[in-house]
Amino acid sequence: MKKITVLGHTPVTVSVMIEVPDNAVLTESEIYAKAVKKFGGIRSYLGNGGNDKLIGVEGDGESISADESVTFDDFLI
């Protein structure tokens, strides 16, 4: 019996907490720039039988979560 790897995707939301002084007034682009600078990135972690099975975020105050169900739309034979 042959095996087929079926691929899918889902949007995820990533959050990062930044610190600013109480009296600071930042523009939207400044807030995003600070978030980009602070974000540690998405990482693959070892688990569930391989090193491509778990994903997470790197730094403190960061989180990642799936927003929708997975949509399968491709496959490899």
URFEN-V963954 format. One record per pair of residues at least 12 apart in sequence whose ideal C-beta (glycine too) atoms are under 10 Angstrom apart, sorted by the first residue. I is the first residue (numbers start at 1). GAP is how many residues later the second one is. Records with the same first field share a line. If there is no record, write none. Layout:
# URFEN-V963954
I->GAP ; GAP
This chain:
# URFEN-V963954
2->75
3->73 ; 74
4->71 ; 72 ; 73
5->69 ; 70 ; 71 ; 72
6->64 ; 66 ; 67 ; 68 ; 69 ; 70
7->63 ; 65 ; 66 ; 67 ; 68 ; 69
8->61 ; 62 ; 63 ; 64 ; 65 ; 66 ; 67
9->59 ; 61 ; 62 ; 63 ; 64 ; 65
10->56 ; 57 ; 58 ; 59 ; 60 ; 61
11->55 ; 56 ; 57 ; 60
12->30 ; 43 ; 52 ; 53 ; 54 ; 55 ; 56
13->50 ; 51 ; 52 ; 53 ; 54
14->21 ; 25 ; 27 ; 28 ; 43 ; 48 ; 49 ; 50 ; 51
15->20 ; 24 ; 42 ; 46 ; 47 ; 48 ; 49 ; 50
16->18 ; 19 ; 20 ; 21 ; 22 ; 23 ; 24 ; 41 ; 42 ; 43 ; 44 ; 45 ; 46 ; 47
17->18 ; 21 ; 42 ; 43 ; 44 ; 45 ; 46
18->13 ; 14 ; 15 ; 16 ; 17 ; 18 ; 19 ; 20 ; 21 ; 43
19->15 ; 19 ; 42
20->14
35->27
38->21 ; 22 ; 23 ; 24
39->18 ; 19 ; 20 ; 22 ; 23
40->16 ; 17 ; 18 ; 19 ; 20 ; 21 ; 22
41->16 ; 17 ; 18 ; 21
42->13 ; 14 ; 15 ; 16 ; 20 ; 22
43->12 ; 13 ; 14 ; 15 ; 21
44->12
